[in-house]
Amino acid sequence: VLALVCMLGIVGCAQNETGSIEFPFAIEDVTNIEMYCVEGTTGYVEKKVVVDEDDIQAVYDLFGRISLTTERVSTDTSGGSTVSFRFNLADGTDYELTHIQYGIKNGILKSSTGNFEYYTLADILGFWIHIDIEAVAVEESDLPK
């Protein structure tokens, strides 16, 4: 009975797990990535532009390794920061992702260009903070949709 309960629990969890993002473009197609951070309490907006190949690879890899689910992973919805990414591609198009953080390592990752919305416990804000690129203040109208 215990083995059956454990197996049902694993299968049940697996049904909600969606894996990670599979981009509809190759890393070689990315010319730069614009990253935006909106402070949750102040609304202050900053931008970092990723142009170094190693940094572009790090951003691309970040989304390939995070776990996503269709089911809310936490009930904590206290305010937090929003980090958005605009992947500018060589063909003149772009691909946008937005992470709305609630609490620590808890948030929603969505894309208007990818047409999805998932929950994740990934530390996207921590990635923004620790990537060694100068941030500049920008207007809210510059943000990805």
C-alpha positions as CSV (number, residue, x, y, z in Angstrom):
1,V,0.0,0.0,0.0
2,L,2.8,2.4,0.9
3,A,4.5,1.7,-2.4
4,L,1.3,2.4,-4.3
5,V,0.8,5.7,-2.4
6,C,4.3,6.8,-3.2
7,M,3.9,5.9,-6.9
8,L,0.6,7.8,-7.1
9,G,2.2,10.8,-5.5
10,I,5.1,10.8,-8.0
11,V,2.7,10.4,-11.0
12,G,0.4,13.1,-9.6
13,C,3.3,15.5,-9.3
14,A,4.6,14.6,-12.7
15,Q,1.3,15.6,-14.3
16,N,1.7,19.2,-13.2
17,E,5.4,19.5,-14.0
18,T,6.0,21.1,-17.4
19,G,9.8,21.1,-17.4
20,S,11.7,24.1,-18.6
21,I,11.5,26.6,-21.4
22,E,12.5,25.4,-24.9
23,F,13.1,28.6,-26.9
24,P,11.8,28.7,-30.5
25,F,15.2,30.1,-31.6
26,A,18.9,29.1,-31.2
27,I,21.4,30.8,-29.0
28,E,23.2,31.9,-32.1
29,D,20.2,33.9,-33.2
30,V,20.3,36.2,-30.1
31,T,22.0,39.6,-30.8
32,N,21.4,40.9,-27.3
33,I,19.1,40.6,-24.3
34,E,17.5,43.6,-22.6
35,M,16.7,42.9,-19.0
36,Y,14.4,45.1,-17.0
37,C,13.7,45.1,-13.2
38,V,10.8,46.9,-11.6
39,E,11.1,47.3,-7.9
40,G,7.9,46.0,-6.3
41,T,7.5,48.7,-3.6
42,T,8.7,51.8,-5.5
43,G,8.0,51.1,-9.1
44,Y,11.6,52.2,-10.0
45,V,12.6,50.6,-13.3
46,E,16.2,49.7,-14.4
47,K,17.6,48.1,-17.5
48,K,20.6,46.0,-18.2
49,V,21.7,45.1,-21.8
50,V,23.4,41.8,-22.2
51,V,25.8,41.8,-25.2
52,D,28.7,39.5,-24.1
53,E,28.4,36.0,-25.6
54,D,29.1,34.3,-22.2
55,D,26.4,36.5,-20.5
56,I,23.9,35.8,-23.3
57,Q,24.6,32.1,-22.8
58,A,24.1,32.4,-19.1
59,V,20.7,34.0,-19.5
60,Y,19.7,31.4,-22.1
61,D,20.8,28.6,-19.9
62,L,19.0,30.0,-16.9
63,F,15.6,29.4,-18.5
64,G,16.7,25.9,-19.7
65,R,17.3,24.7,-16.2
66,I,14.5,26.1,-14.1
67,S,11.5,24.0,-13.2
68,L,8.1,25.2,-14.3
69,T,4.7,24.0,-13.3
70,T,1.1,24.8,-14.3
71,E,0.0,24.6,-10.6
72,R,0.7,27.4,-8.1
73,V,3.7,26.4,-6.0
74,S,3.0,28.8,-3.1
75,T,0.1,30.8,-1.8
76,D,2.3,33.7,-0.8
77,T,1.3,36.6,-3.1
78,S,3.0,39.4,-1.2
79,G,4.4,42.1,-3.5
80,G,7.8,41.6,-5.1
81,S,9.8,42.7,-8.1
82,T,9.2,42.0,-11.8
83,V,12.1,41.0,-14.0
84,S,11.5,41.1,-17.8
85,F,13.7,39.8,-20.6
86,R,13.6,40.8,-24.3
87,F,15.7,38.6,-26.5
88,N,16.5,40.6,-29.6
89,L,17.1,38.2,-32.5
90,A,19.2,38.6,-35.7
91,D,16.1,38.5,-37.9
92,G,14.7,41.7,-36.3
93,T,12.1,39.9,-34.1
94,D,12.1,39.6,-30.3
95,Y,11.0,37.1,-27.7
96,E,9.8,38.4,-24.3
97,L,9.6,36.8,-20.9
98,T,8.3,38.3,-17.7
99,H,8.9,37.0,-14.1
100,I,6.6,38.4,-11.4
101,Q,8.1,37.5,-8.1
102,Y,6.0,37.0,-5.0
103,G,8.0,36.4,-1.8
104,I,11.4,34.7,-2.1
105,K,12.0,32.4,-5.1
106,N,8.3,32.2,-5.9
107,G,6.6,33.7,-8.9
108,I,4.9,33.5,-12.3
109,L,6.9,33.3,-15.5
110,K,4.9,34.3,-18.6
111,S,5.5,35.2,-22.2
112,S,3.2,37.1,-24.5
113,T,5.3,36.0,-27.5
114,G,5.5,32.4,-26.3
115,N,1.9,32.4,-25.2
116,F,2.3,30.7,-21.8
117,E,2.2,31.3,-18.1
118,Y,3.8,29.0,-15.5
119,Y,4.7,29.0,-11.8
120,T,8.3,28.6,-10.6
121,L,10.4,28.7,-7.5
122,A,13.4,30.0,-9.5
123,D,15.5,32.9,-8.2
124,I,15.1,35.2,-11.3
125,L,15.6,38.3,-9.2
126,G,18.8,36.9,-7.8
127,F,20.1,36.3,-11.3
128,W,19.3,40.0,-12.1
129,I,21.1,41.2,-9.0
130,H,24.2,39.1,-9.5
131,I,24.9,39.4,-13.3
132,D,27.7,41.9,-13.6
133,I,26.2,44.4,-16.0
134,E,25.6,48.1,-15.2
135,A,22.0,49.0,-14.7
136,V,20.5,52.3,-16.0
137,A,17.2,53.9,-15.1
138,V,14.5,53.8,-17.7
139,E,10.9,54.7,-18.1
140,E,8.1,52.2,-17.5
141,S,7.0,52.6,-21.1
142,D,10.2,50.8,-22.2
143,L,9.2,47.6,-20.5
144,P,8.3,44.5,-22.5
145,K,4.6,43.8,-22.8
